[in-house]
Each structure stands twice: as structure tokens, then as C-alpha cells.
Amino acid sequence: MEIDGMIEDITSTRIIIKAPKETISMNREKADISGDLIVGNKAHVTYKEQDDDRIAIQIQISSETKSDIDEMIFNMTLEEKVGQMFMVRCPTSEALEAIDTYHMGGYMLFDETISPYTKDQFITNNEAFQRESKISMLIGVDEEGGSVNRLSWYTNYRSQPFASPQTLYQEGGFNRIIEDTKEKDALLKSLQINVNFAPVSDVSTNPSDFIYPRAFGKDAAQTSEYVKTVINTMKTDQMGSVLKHFPGYGNNQDTHTGSSLDKRSYDNFVKQDFLPFEAGIEAGAGSILVSHNIIMAVDENNPASLSPKLHEILRQDLNFDGVIFTDDLFMDAIRKTRGLEEGAIEAVEAGNDMLIIRNYKVQIPAVLRAVKEGTIKEERINESVKRILLWKKQLGLI
């Protein structure tokens, strides 16, 4: 591949070239570059691309592509646009009808849609889901390694579960983590999965913390390096990534089973918990998942997932312009305090782009009704749909 353009940025491993129609980030080891390596200089690049390494070139979305996305949104019905904002968990037997009826933007895989099937059956299911969808879906799974492995826990998908980040680092440092991430990405892609809800980006060094077994288990600086390493690898493999659980779990209790109050100072978040998320954003993470913890220093009335203030911090202070997910809205922290319909409406109003849900027959119509009644502006829906479609474009889905 031959590329002519201006050098926009250079790091130890990558060079970013601004070409006429797109900005391209590539691995320096695979690039022959003519011209002085100075930001602002013109350069001619020959990219040594292998057939199985095409996606090592990360293409930023061009203005032309954004215009194409705008046209897509203009031609979508309101029902189709609202549906894009939902990552639905439902039984395999219901999926095709749900896709056809509710136009959902994503499908979340869990034990009930994984364990009963052989690899071939599972692939056939996912391919059928995508064929049914007018716009290709995000098909996602939690394959963190360690205590959370939705797929590799079952021997019909892998001979043994993926190890935790802590174990991997002990075995071989960041090289072992890169190797493991690439193996995960390859397995998921072979199964027609395009988003892994990883890496866990929470800072936790206390083994008694709820989140500790799933975290990297080291301080903010080391966790940041871990997150950056994983995101860079997933980007190269064109696997969708999800930084979680913003703004950082700390030592809080499990929100699957109730509300959790985080009483730490805001300064603690800025100097510790935000750092891995900032590293992931800088590395190009496609999405971030927001927890249901109540961050008392920011918004004592709402869980983070339903807090406009927390979303404003993520957008304005951390400069994140990708897709924001809620954590699962079926968790007790939301379901038992807000209810199904109100929880979904508040999640959209707070600034989330995609809502992870199970009660899709209730929650999708609730948001659609809120838009039709004017409680939620259609422009607000369009903002999220644009982010979702741009991400799908980056992942090669549309």
C-alpha cells in the first residue's frame, strides 16, 4: 500500500499520516517511510501489508464517511434509530424476532446463548442474526479472562479458560498479555463476535475488593500501561473494546445485588481512577461502560450510569467521543430503584449511547414513546446513533 500525506504524529511504535481523504495510523515496523520523520513534514509511505494483517492499519473516520453516516441516519425510521441504542440480551430462540421487530443495535451473549451449542452451531446462530439485521449488529461478550469467561469456560470453545490479567502478567509481563489478547481476538472473530467487553480498567490493589480478581491488581500507572497495551492490540486486530467500569470501581460492593455508595473524594478519581480510562481513550478505545456506583463527590442522587454530571466529565474533561454503554440495566442497583421503563429513559437522558438490557419488549418501546412524546429529543437520539454507526464503520461492520 502506497500512502502520501503529512506526518501528524509519531510515537515509538506508530506513525500517523494525514492523507487527502483519511488519517491513517500504522505500525512503524511495517512502514518504509521516505522523508524526514518530523511532525508536519510531507512523507511517502510504503506499508508492508500481509494478507492476514490488513487491519493493522487503523483508519480514522474521514469527513466523507461522516457525511455517509449522516445520510444513513436521515434515511432511518425513528424505530430503527432508537433500536440502535440497545444492546439486548435475550434467548437464542427469541433473537431473530427481536432483531426484526426492535431493530436492535447489538446482541449481548451470555451463558444461555453460548453453552448449549457446538462451535459450528454458535457461528451459524450469529451469522443468522447478522443476516436478519438491516444494519450489522455489535455482537458482544464478556471474555475478560480469569473469573469472567463467558465462552472459554466451556470446552466446546476452548480447551481451558483464558487466564486473568494478573496471572498473565506474572507468567510473562506485557508480552504475555499481548499474546493472550491476540488469541482472544482471533477466537472471538472466528465465532462472529466483534466486541469484547474488556479490558477491566478499574484500579484495585486490595484482594478484598469485589473487583480485584477481575482487575490488573496494580496501581494506577501500571493499570494504565496494561489498558493501553490491550487497547493497542485490540485495535490492531479490529476487535471492539470496552473500557470498564467508569469512573472506577474502587472498593465498592457488587451492584448486581444492590446500590453502592462511593464516598471517595473527586481528587482521588482524578489522580487515580481516571488514569487508566484516559490511557485507553488516548490509545483509541471504541467505547466505555459506566458503572451503577453512586459517586457522592459528583452526584449523590444518581448512579454513575444515570448521572448527566458523570457523562459530562467523560465527554468534556476526558475528551471521549466514542460510544458510552450503561452497565446492565437489569442489575438490582437500577431495576429496584428506578424500574425498567424509567431506568431506560433516564439512561438516555444522562448521555448513554447504548443501553445493555434484558427486558427489551418493555424498555425499547418506553424510550420510543418518550421520544414521540417529546420527553427525549430526536436530536439526542441522532447523536448516539451517529457514534454507534461510526464505531461500526471502524470495526468494518458497515
RODO-2510 file (C-alpha; in nm, 4 decimals, decimal comma):
residues 398
     n   res          X          Y          Z
     1     m     0,0000     0,0000     0,0000
     2     e     0,1337     0,3432    -0,1030
     3     i     0,0364     0,6493     0,1023
     4     d     0,1226     1,0158     0,0521
     5     g     0,0441     1,2717     0,3182
     6     m     0,1611     1,4807     0,6101
     7     i     0,3089     1,3360     0,9289
     8     e     0,0574     1,4198     1,2016
     9     d     0,2175     1,2324     1,4924
    10     i     0,4999     0,9893     1,5694
    11     t     0,5419     0,7527     1,8653
    12     s     0,7964     0,4810     1,9344
    13     t     0,5735     0,2223     1,7657
    14     r     0,3366     0,4077     1,5327
    15     i     0,3262     0,6872     1,2750
    16     i     0,0119     0,8810     1,1842
    17     i    -0,0204     1,0159     0,8300
    18     k    -0,2876     1,2649     0,7260
    19     a    -0,3769     1,1712     0,3674
    20     p    -0,6240     1,3595     0,1438
    21     k    -0,9286     1,1528     0,2424
    22     e    -0,8335     0,9924     0,5723
    23     t    -0,5930     0,9888     0,8624
    24     i    -0,4088     0,6602     0,8974
    25     s    -0,2207     0,5223     1,1976
    26     m     0,0214     0,2393     1,1222
    27     n     0,2876     0,0224     1,2788
    28     r     0,6290     0,1841     1,2131
    29     e     0,7997    -0,1549     1,1848
    30     k     0,5866    -0,2335     0,8791
    31     a     0,6269     0,1044     0,7105
    32     d     0,9014     0,2198     0,4708
    33     i     0,8994     0,5984     0,5044
    34     s     1,0561     0,8461     0,2610
    35     g     1,1212     1,1878     0,4112
    36     d     1,2368     1,3297     0,7435
    37     l     1,0433     1,1949     1,0410
    38     i     0,9266     1,5331     1,1659
    39     v     0,5675     1,6212     1,2534
    40     g     0,4303     1,8495     0,9824
    41     n     0,6580     1,7157     0,7069
    42     k     0,5291     1,5501     0,3923
    43     a     0,6047     1,1803     0,3604
    44     h     0,5612     0,8898     0,1223
    45     v     0,4910     0,5594     0,2960
    46     t     0,5011     0,2067     0,1609
    47     y     0,3136    -0,0128     0,4052
    48     k     0,4347    -0,3733     0,4138
    49     e     0,0956    -0,5339     0,4494
    50     q     0,0369    -0,9092     0,4713
    51     d    -0,2943    -1,0656     0,3678
    52     d    -0,3657    -1,1572     0,7276
    53     d    -0,2511    -0,8193     0,8600
    54     r    -0,4620    -0,5732     0,6637
    55     i    -0,6321    -0,4385     0,9711
    56     a    -0,3043    -0,3344     1,1295
    57     i    -0,3777    -0,0010     0,9612
    58     q    -0,6163     0,1962     1,1799
    59     i    -0,8219     0,4362     0,9694
    60     q    -0,9747     0,7368     1,1412
    61     i    -1,3181     0,8307     1,0132
    62     s    -1,2976     1,0828     0,7280
    63     s    -1,5381     1,3723     0,6737
    64     e    -1,6683     1,1860     0,3679
    65     t    -1,7556     0,8844     0,5822
    66     k    -1,9234     1,1054     0,8413
    67     s    -2,1349     1,2508     0,5628
    68     d    -2,2317     0,8977     0,4553
    69     i    -2,3304     0,8178     0,8143
    70     d    -2,5412     1,1346     0,8318
    71     e    -2,7227     1,0222     0,5182
    72     m    -2,7839     0,6780     0,6715
    73     i    -2,9368     0,8389     0,9794
    74     f    -3,1533     1,0688     0,7663
    75     n    -3,2989     0,7644     0,5897
    76     m    -3,3644     0,5634     0,9084
    77     t    -3,7035     0,5482     1,0770
    78     l    -3,7334     0,6619     1,4380
    79     e    -3,7874     0,2994     1,5384
    80     e    -3,4639     0,1974     1,3669
    81     k    -3,2693     0,4777     1,5314
    82     v    -3,3974     0,4042     1,8808
    83     g    -3,3283     0,0340     1,8300
    84     q    -2,9629     0,1066     1,7519
    85     m    -2,9196     0,2286     2,1095
    86     f    -2,9906    -0,1094     2,2666
    87     m    -2,7524    -0,3974     2,3354
    88     v    -3,0009    -0,6755     2,4017
    89     r    -2,9579    -0,9940     2,5997
    90     c    -3,2231    -1,2484     2,5072
    91     p    -3,2513    -1,6239     2,4422
    92     t    -3,1381    -1,7528     2,1052
    93     s    -3,4937    -1,8663     2,0325
    94     e    -3,6185    -1,5054     2,0553
    95     a    -3,3304    -1,3307     1,8828
    96     l    -3,4415    -1,3313     1,5186
    97     e    -3,7860    -1,1937     1,6015
    98     a    -3,6347    -0,9353     1,8373
    99     i    -3,3923    -0,8168     1,5689
   100     d    -3,6696    -0,7888     1,3115
   101     t    -3,9164    -0,6150     1,5440
   102     y    -3,6949    -0,3851     1,7503
   103     h    -3,4006    -0,3150     1,5143
   104     m    -3,1536    -0,3530     1,7998
   105     g    -2,8020    -0,2256     1,7526
   106     g    -2,6307    -0,5040     1,9417
   107     y    -2,6701    -0,8540     2,0821
   108     m    -2,5119    -0,9483     2,4146
   109     l    -2,4060    -1,3107     2,4553
   110     f    -2,4329    -1,4915     2,7884
   111     d    -2,4271    -1,8490     2,9144
   112     e    -2,7742    -1,9334     2,7850
   113     t    -2,6787    -1,8349     2,4292
   114     i    -2,3351    -1,9989     2,4451
   115     s    -2,3214    -2,3200     2,6490
   116     p    -2,5799    -2,5355     2,4633
   117     y    -2,4066    -2,5091     2,1257
   118     t    -2,1108    -2,6500     1,9395
   119     k    -1,8755    -2,4019     1,7758
   120     d    -2,0350    -2,4566     1,4358
   121     q    -2,3877    -2,4147     1,5720
   122     f    -2,2853    -2,0996     1,7555
   123     i    -2,1316    -1,9498     1,4407
   124     t    -2,4427    -2,0402     1,2415
   125     n    -2,6588    -1,8616     1,5003
   126     n    -2,4518    -1,5437     1,4909
   127     e    -2,4433    -1,5399     1,1122
   128     a    -2,8221    -1,5751     1,1048
   129     f    -2,8588    -1,2841     1,3476
   130     q    -2,6486    -1,0601     1,1257
   131     r    -2,8411    -1,1582     0,8131
   132     e    -3,1659    -1,0656     0,9864
   133     s    -3,0358    -0,7236     1,0879
   134     k    -3,0737    -0,4395     0,8377
   135     i    -2,7609    -0,2774     0,9878
   136     s    -2,4936    -0,5197     1,1099
   137     m    -2,5044    -0,5574     1,4850
   138     l    -2,2421    -0,5339     1,7523
   139     i    -2,2218    -0,8887     1,8868
   140     g    -2,0561    -0,8736     2,2259
   141     v    -1,9370    -1,0935     2,5081
   142     d    -1,7576    -1,0607     2,8429
   143     e    -1,4334    -1,2513     2,7878
   144     e    -1,2123    -1,0767     3,0433
   145     g    -1,0068    -1,3780     3,1464
   146     g    -0,9965    -1,5256     3,4954
   147     s    -1,3252    -1,5198     3,6858
   148     v    -1,5282    -1,3814     3,3922
   149     n    -1,5120    -1,6001     3,0805
   150     r    -1,8454    -1,6435     2,9056
   151     l    -1,7001    -1,8539     2,6222
   152     s    -1,3748    -2,0208     2,7180
   153     w    -1,5278    -2,1608     3,0351
   154     y    -1,6821    -2,4230     2,8059
   155     t    -1,4530    -2,6794     2,6442
   156     n    -1,6574    -2,6773     2,3219
   157     y    -1,4998    -2,3347     2,2580
   158     r    -1,1535    -2,3666     2,4158
   159     s    -0,9651    -2,6401     2,5971
   160     q    -0,9258    -2,4215     2,9061
   161     p    -1,0491    -2,0793     3,0228
   162     f    -0,8432    -1,7697     2,9486
   163     a    -0,6276    -1,6688     3,2452
   164     s    -0,6763    -1,3482     3,4424
   165     p    -0,4669    -1,0382     3,3630
   166     q    -0,2864    -1,0804     3,6947
   167     t    -0,1871    -1,4387     3,6133
   168     l    -0,0785    -1,3468     3,2611
   169     y     0,1434    -1,0656     3,3857
   170     q     0,3071    -1,2964     3,6390
   171     e     0,3721    -1,5508     3,3628
   172     g     0,5328    -1,3184     3,1111
   173     g     0,4648    -0,9488     3,1609
   174     f     0,3069    -0,7402     2,8877
   175     n     0,4317    -0,9701     2,6114
   176     r     0,2179    -1,2474     2,7570
   177     i    -0,0795    -1,0104     2,7808
   178     i    -0,0401    -0,9130     2,4142
   179     e    -0,0176    -1,2790     2,3144
   180     d    -0,3291    -1,3637     2,5146
   181     t    -0,5252    -1,0660     2,3789
   182     k    -0,4442    -1,1668     2,0225
   183     e    -0,5564    -1,5232     2,0902
   184     k    -0,8824    -1,3957     2,2424
   185     d    -0,9441    -1,1658     1,9468
   186     a    -0,8820    -1,4452     1,6973
   187     l    -1,1185    -1,6820     1,8765
   188     l    -1,3959    -1,4243     1,9082
   189     k    -1,3678    -1,3162     1,5458
   190     s    -1,3799    -1,6787     1,4307
   191     l    -1,7086    -1,7058     1,6215
   192     q    -1,8536    -1,3937     1,4532
   193     i    -1,8144    -1,1806     1,7684
   194     n    -1,6933    -0,8248     1,7117
   195     v    -1,6879    -0,6694     2,0615
   196     n    -1,5184    -0,7959     2,3766
   197     f    -1,6354    -0,6142     2,6889
   198     a    -1,2796    -0,5719     2,8116
   199     p    -1,0377    -0,4610     2,9448
   200     v    -1,1378    -0,4087     3,3060
   201     s    -0,9804    -0,0687     3,3725
   202     d    -1,0513    -0,0357     3,7444
   203     v    -0,7631     0,0377     3,9814
   204     s    -0,7616    -0,2181     4,2622
   205     t    -0,4696    -0,3388     4,4721
   206     n    -0,6640    -0,4833     4,7657
   207     p    -0,7509    -0,8546     4,7329
   208     s    -1,0609    -0,7979     4,9468
   209     d    -1,2147    -0,5604     4,6879
   210     f    -1,5074    -0,7029     4,4897
   211     i    -1,3451    -0,6002     4,1606
   212     y    -0,9888    -0,7119     4,2472
   213     p    -0,9944    -1,0610     4,0855
   214     r    -1,1057    -0,9041     3,7569
   215     a    -0,8672    -0,6068     3,7676
   216     f    -0,4980    -0,5854     3,6796
   217     g    -0,4309    -0,5664     4,0518
   218     k    -0,1688    -0,2910     4,0423
   219     d    -0,1509     0,0858     4,0896
   220     a    -0,2970     0,3462     3,8546
   221     a     0,0197     0,3911     3,6479
   222     q     0,0705     0,0181     3,5900
   223     t    -0,3003    -0,0362     3,5255
   224     s    -0,2848     0,2445     3,2682
   225     e     0,0009     0,0705     3,0892
   226     y    -0,1957    -0,2546     3,0919
   227     v    -0,5050    -0,0860     2,9459
   228     k    -0,3021     0,0890     2,6759
   229     t    -0,1340    -0,2393     2,5798
   230     v    -0,4632    -0,4260     2,5486
   231     i    -0,6372    -0,1479     2,3542
   232     n    -0,3488    -0,1151     2,1076
   233     t    -0,3614    -0,4895     2,0443
   234     m    -0,7391    -0,4995     2,0057
   235     k    -0,7268    -0,2052     1,7641
   236     t    -0,4695    -0,3823     1,5510
   237     d    -0,6959    -0,6885     1,5456
   238     q    -1,0021    -0,4717     1,4702
   239     m    -1,1791    -0,6092     1,7770
   240     g    -1,4200    -0,3749     1,9533
   241     s    -1,3059    -0,2812     2,3045
   242     v    -1,4930    -0,1577     2,6114
   243     l    -1,3168     0,0192     2,8984
   244     k    -1,4997    -0,0616     3,2207
   245     h    -1,6269     0,0324     3,4802
   246     f    -1,6097     0,4134     3,4606
   247     p    -1,5366     0,6116     3,6737
   248     g    -1,3604     0,3273     3,8576
   249     y    -1,4982     0,0652     4,0954
   250     g    -1,2526     0,1139     4,3824
   251     n    -1,3507    -0,0915     4,6862
   252     n    -1,7249    -0,0712     4,6264
   253     q    -1,9661    -0,3611     4,6557
   254     d    -2,1254    -0,5536     4,3721
   255     t    -2,4053    -0,3516     4,2064
   256     h    -2,5609    -0,6702     4,0658
   257     t    -2,7209    -0,7109     4,4086
   258     g    -2,7844    -0,3541     4,5279
   259     s    -2,6800     0,0092     4,5327
   260     s    -2,3253     0,1087     4,6190
   261     l    -2,2141     0,4464     4,7557
   262     d    -1,8624     0,5622     4,6686
   263     k    -1,7581     0,8244     4,9238
   264     r    -1,4075     0,8923     4,7920
   265     s    -1,3026     1,2459     4,7037
   266     y    -1,3191     1,3688     4,3457
   267     d    -0,9452     1,4357     4,3652
   268     n    -0,8930     1,0638     4,4238
   269     f    -1,0691     0,9858     4,0967
   270     v    -0,8716     1,2472     3,9042
   271     k    -0,5343     1,1307     4,0371
   272     q    -0,6022     0,7559     4,0391
   273     d    -0,9152     0,6040     3,8868
   274     f    -0,9410     0,8216     3,5758
   275     l    -0,5848     0,7474     3,4641
   276     p    -0,6418     0,4032     3,3048
   277     f    -0,9502     0,5353     3,1256
   278     e    -0,7520     0,8316     2,9949
   279     a    -0,4814     0,5912     2,8749
   280     g    -0,7425     0,3791     2,6998
   281     i    -0,9042     0,6817     2,5384
   282     e    -0,5671     0,8037     2,4138
   283     a    -0,4953     0,4574     2,2721
   284     g    -0,8222     0,4688     2,0780
   285     a    -1,0740     0,2631     2,2763
   286     g    -1,4044     0,2447     2,0919
   287     s    -1,6324     0,2501     2,3933
   288     i    -1,6600     0,2913     2,7688
   289     l    -1,9032     0,1224     3,0083
   290     v    -2,0322     0,3247     3,3042
   291     s    -2,0990     0,1571     3,6393
   292     h    -2,4021     0,1850     3,8663
   293     n    -2,1982     0,3111     4,1631
   294     i    -2,3198     0,6370     4,3173
   295     i    -2,0231     0,8762     4,3177
   296     m    -2,1032     1,1027     4,6118
   297     a    -1,8413     1,3646     4,5214
   298     v    -2,0080     1,4206     4,1824
   299     d    -2,3761     1,3263     4,2029
   300     e    -2,5198     1,1936     4,5261
   301     n    -2,8664     1,1429     4,3773
   302     n    -2,7922     0,9224     4,0767
   303     p    -2,5810     0,6164     3,9983
   304     a    -2,2999     0,6988     3,7570
   305     s    -2,4813     0,5259     3,4710
   306     l    -2,7772     0,7648     3,5092
   307     s    -2,5801     1,0766     3,6000
   308     p    -2,5562     1,3590     3,3428
   309     k    -2,2723     1,5059     3,5512
   310     l    -2,0583     1,1910     3,5179
   311     h    -2,1220     1,1745     3,1450
   312     e    -2,0255     1,5400     3,1106
   313     i    -1,6949     1,4638     3,2836
   314     l    -1,6346     1,1763     3,0436
   315     r    -1,7137     1,3865     2,7365
   316     q    -1,5632     1,7218     2,8329
   317     d    -1,2872     1,6552     3,0859
   318     l    -1,1636     1,3230     2,9453
   319     n    -1,2468     1,4221     2,5846
   320     f    -1,4091     1,0894     2,4994
   321     d    -1,6117     1,0983     2,1773
   322     g    -1,6808     0,7263     2,1379
   323     v    -1,9736     0,5082     2,2427
   324     i    -2,0844     0,5078     2,6077
   325     f    -2,2563     0,1939     2,7417
   326     t    -2,4581     0,1563     3,0580
   327     d    -2,3806    -0,1438     3,2685
   328     d    -2,6654    -0,3962     3,2574
   329     l    -2,9867    -0,2118     3,3500
   330     f    -3,1288    -0,5344     3,4935
   331     m    -2,8882    -0,5119     3,7869
   332     d    -3,0591    -0,4517     4,1205
   333     a    -2,8918    -0,1111     4,1597
   334     i    -3,1153     0,0170     3,8768
   335     r    -3,4064    -0,2248     3,8487
   336     k    -3,5032    -0,1979     4,2161
   337     t    -3,4603     0,1787     4,2416
   338     r    -3,5764     0,3130     3,9048
   339     g    -3,7806     0,0399     3,7433
   340     l    -3,7476    -0,0876     3,3888
   341     e    -3,9040     0,1937     3,1864
   342     e    -3,7775     0,4892     3,3894
   343     g    -3,4293     0,3393     3,4140
   344     a    -3,4039     0,3187     3,0348
   345     i    -3,5370     0,6713     2,9791
   346     e    -3,3021     0,8192     3,2395
   347     a    -3,0098     0,6325     3,0850
   348     v    -3,0706     0,8034     2,7506
   349     e    -3,1243     1,1426     2,9135
   350     a    -2,7972     1,1047     3,1065
   351     g    -2,5990     1,0706     2,7834
   352     n    -2,5513     0,6981     2,7265
   353     d    -2,5319     0,5816     2,3659
   354     m    -2,6117     0,2138     2,4195
   355     l    -2,8146     0,0517     2,6949
   356     i    -2,7469    -0,3087     2,7956
   357     i    -3,0871    -0,4627     2,8673
   358     r    -3,2830    -0,7854     2,9001
   359     n    -3,6428    -0,6564     2,9103
   360     y    -3,6334    -0,5293     2,5539
   361     k    -4,0080    -0,5662     2,4974
   362     v    -4,0638    -0,3086     2,7718
   363     q    -3,7615    -0,0814     2,7585
   364     i    -3,7238    -0,0166     2,3846
   365     p    -4,0909     0,0874     2,3476
   366     a    -4,0551     0,3052     2,6598
   367     v    -3,7723     0,5067     2,5046
   368     l    -3,9507     0,5220     2,1688
   369     r    -4,2618     0,6548     2,3415
   370     a    -4,0562     0,9143     2,5310
   371     v    -3,9182     1,0442     2,2007
   372     k    -4,2606     1,0594     2,0384
   373     e    -4,3982     1,2470     2,3407
   374     g    -4,1089     1,4925     2,3389
   375     t    -3,9553     1,3860     2,6711
   376     i    -3,6414     1,2906     2,4776
   377     k    -3,5485     1,4973     2,1727
   378     e    -3,4912     1,3117     1,8463
   379     e    -3,1688     1,5119     1,8052
   380     r    -3,0442     1,3429     2,1223
   381     i    -3,1118     1,0015     1,9650
   382     n    -2,9353     1,1064     1,6445
   383     e    -2,6196     1,1993     1,8384
   384     s    -2,5902     0,8497     1,9824
   385     v    -2,6804     0,6730     1,6597
   386     k    -2,4050     0,8633     1,4807
   387     r    -2,1457     0,7499     1,7364
   388     i    -2,2698     0,3915     1,7136
   389     l    -2,2609     0,3821     1,3338
   390     l    -1,9182     0,5463     1,3205
   391     w    -1,7872     0,2774     1,5547
   392     k    -1,9462     0,0068     1,3427
   393     k    -1,7738     0,1610     1,0420
   394     q    -1,4375     0,1487     1,2204
   395     l    -1,4989    -0,2177     1,3021
   396     g    -1,5736    -0,2955     0,9386
   397     l    -1,9385    -0,3811     1,0044
   398     i    -2,0877    -0,1235     0,7667
***
